[in-house]
Amino acid sequence: MGISEKSIEVIESIPYLLAGVGITLEITALALILGASLGLLLAIFRVYGGRVLSIFSILYGRIIRSTPLLVILFMLYFLGSEVIELSAFTATVLALAIHTSAYQSEIFRGAIQSISKGQMEAALALGMSKFQCITTIILPQAFRRAIPYWANEAAIVLKDSSTAYVIGVIELMRRAEFVIARTTRPFLTYLIVGIIYFILTNLFTRSLALAEKKVRVPGL
């Protein structure tokens, strides 16, 4: 049995699908950067921020982790259409950033708390300010320890970026929907999309694994 014309058409659509990878990666990169920035701030609040900021960080994390990503996405998207001008792309990036920040805050918190408290005490005894201790002693070490866990979260955000298609962002999954509508071959189309995501995810994790090896301190 030969390959049907529709299946050939799906295979010929691979370049069209790959054209959506750029948008997928752009969404992922922006969401990770914003999420990491907010997550790091929340982690610092949790560990060093005192009672009020610590409670705020805990509540934020629990609320966001208990809320499905799609709910956050729809809230931001429809908020944008009713209150402020917010594009589908921007809504997607912000939703992913907010969602991942709650998980990244736990990653950074664990990494920060894994550093011996004696280092902070010694630095303070030498006359350094708390801010200097955190930024020059604690965080550089914490970042190294956070990389393996952050790599897993980065892969999750990459895959979660596929939710952008539900509000019309023309990324990889949205293009797959167009191909399916034209060819009526959903299985083959999604199989190809799955392979593309598999390759992207592996490139992400391998790149960060190499980064971890490069910044690792020998003997630690």
RODRENFI-505490 format. One record per residue (C-alpha): residue number from 0; z negated, y, x. Coordinates in steps of 0.05 Angstrom, whole numbers, always signed. Layout:
// RODRENFI-505490
     n        Z        Y        X
   NUM        Z        Y        X
...
END
This chain:
// RODRENFI-505490
     n        Z        Y        X
     0       +0       +0       +0
     1      +21      +66      +30
     2      -15     +132      +29
     3       -1     +171      -34
     4      +32     +239      -33
     5      -33     +271      -59
     6      -73     +240       -2
     7      -21     +265      +48
     8      -28     +334      +17
     9     -104     +331      +28
    10      -93     +312     +102
    11      -43     +369     +109
    12      -96     +416      +81
    13     -143     +403     +140
    14     -122     +468     +176
    15     -136     +506     +111
    16     -205     +474     +108
    17     -219     +490     +181
    18     -202     +563     +168
    19     -267     +564     +127
    20     -309     +541     +186
    21     -311     +612     +215
    22     -345     +639     +152
    23     -392     +579     +151
    24     -413     +592     +223
    25     -420     +667     +211
    26     -466     +655     +151
    27     -506     +605     +192
    28     -513     +649     +253
    29     -534     +711     +214
    30     -584     +672     +172
    31     -614     +639     +233
    32     -622     +705     +270
    33     -654     +740     +210
    34     -695     +680     +192
    35     -720     +671     +264
    36     -740     +745     +268
    37     -778     +742     +203
    38     -806     +673     +217
    39     -832     +695     +285
    40     -865     +757     +255
    41     -899     +714     +202
    42     -923     +665     +255
    43     -954     +722     +295
    44     -986     +748     +231
    45    -1014     +678     +218
    46    -1043     +669     +288
    47    -1061     +739     +311
    48    -1056     +783     +249
    49    -1126     +780     +222
    50    -1148     +756     +153
    51    -1102     +798     +108
    52    -1037     +786     +147
    53    -1055     +713     +157
    54    -1064     +703      +82
    55     -999     +740      +69
    56     -962     +694     +117
    57     -992     +632      +85
    58     -975     +654      +14
    59     -905     +674      +34
    60     -892     +607      +65
    61     -919     +567       +7
    62     -881     +607      -45
    63     -814     +605       -9
    64     -820     +531      +10
    65     -836     +515      -63
    66     -775     +552      -88
    67     -706     +518      -86
    68     -655     +552      -43
    69     -606     +558     -101
    70     -658     +595     -142
    71     -668     +646      -86
    72     -593     +652      -78
    73     -581     +665     -152
    74     -639     +714     -156
    75     -611     +755      -99
    76     -539     +751     -123
    77     -555     +773     -194
    78     -605     +824     -169
    79     -546     +852     -129
    80     -502     +855     -190
    81     -555     +888     -234
    82     -596     +933     -188
    83     -562     +945     -121
    84     -493     +931      -92
    85     -498     +864      -57
    86     -438     +822      -40
    87     -437     +746      -48
    88     -434     +739      +28
    89     -494     +784      +38
    90     -534     +750      -17
    91     -520     +682      +16
    92     -542     +705      +85
    93     -606     +737      +57
    94     -623     +677      +14
    95     -615     +629      +73
    96     -653     +676     +119
    97     -712     +681      +70
    98     -712     +606      +58
    99     -709     +586     +132
   100     -759     +639     +153
   101     -814     +601     +117
   102     -799     +539     +156
   103     -786     +574     +222
   104     -853     +609     +216
   105     -887     +541     +217
   106     -845     +520     +277
   107     -865     +583     +316
   108     -937     +579     +293
   109     -944     +508     +319
   110     -911     +527     +385
   111     -956     +588     +393
   112    -1019     +549     +377
   113     -999     +495     +427
   114    -1009     +544     +484
   115    -1079     +541     +513
   116    -1125     +596     +488
   117    -1150     +603     +559
   118    -1086     +637     +579
   119    -1097     +693     +529
   120    -1170     +700     +550
   121    -1151     +702     +623
   122    -1097     +755     +611
   123    -1145     +798     +571
   124    -1197     +791     +626
   125    -1145     +818     +675
   126    -1137     +881     +633
   127    -1074     +864     +595
   128    -1069     +887     +523
   129    -1064     +835     +467
   130     -992     +857     +454
   131     -974     +846     +528
   132    -1008     +778     +527
   133     -968     +756     +466
   134     -900     +782     +489
   135     -902     +765     +563
   136     -946     +702     +567
   137     -952     +666     +500
   138     -883     +675     +468
   139     -840     +656     +529
   140     -877     +589     +532
   141     -877     +580     +457
   142     -801     +591     +452
   143     -790     +534     +501
   144     -833     +487     +461
   145     -801     +508     +395
   146     -729     +494     +414
   147     -726     +420     +393
   148     -756     +435     +325
   149     -714     +498     +317
   150     -652     +457     +331
   151     -667     +413     +272
   152     -677     +474     +228
   153     -612     +504     +253
   154     -575     +441     +232
   155     -607     +445     +163
   156     -586     +518     +155
   157     -515     +500     +175
   158     -512     +447     +120
   159     -547     +492      +70
   160     -494     +545      +81
   161     -450     +502      +36
   162     -488     +530      -24
   163     -449     +594      -14
   164     -391     +564      -53
   165     -429     +568     -119
   166     -425     +644     -119
   167     -354     +648      -94
   168     -358     +656      -18
   169     -293     +627      +10
   170     -325     +583      +63
   171     -313     +509      +79
   172     -339     +480      +14
   173     -304     +531      -30
   174     -239     +515       +5
   175     -252     +442       -8
   176     -259     +457      -82
   177     -190     +491      -81
   178     -160     +431      -46
   179     -190     +383      -97
   180     -164     +425     -155
   181      -94     +422     -126
   182      -93     +349     -103
   183     -143     +314     -150
   184     -169     +275      -90
   185     -244     +292      -87
   186     -267     +232      -46
   187     -218     +242      +11
   188     -229     +317      +11
   189     -305     +311      +14
   190     -299     +256      +67
   191     -260     +304     +112
   192     -310     +360      +97
   193     -367     +313     +114
   194     -335     +296     +180
   195     -327     +370     +196
   196     -401     +383     +180
   197     -420     +322     +222
   198     -382     +350     +282
   199     -411     +420     +273
   200     -482     +394     +266
   201     -475     +351     +329
   202     -447     +410     +368
   203     -507     +452     +345
   204     -559     +401     +364
   205     -526     +382     +431
   206     -519     +455     +451
   207     -592     +470     +436
   208     -613     +406     +472
   209     -576     +432     +534
   210     -610     +499     +526
   211     -678     +464     +522
   212     -664     +427     +588
   213     -642     +491     +621
   214     -705     +531     +604
   215     -753     +473     +612
   216     -806     +485     +665
   217     -810     +424     +712
   218     -875     +386     +706
   219     -892     +414     +637
END
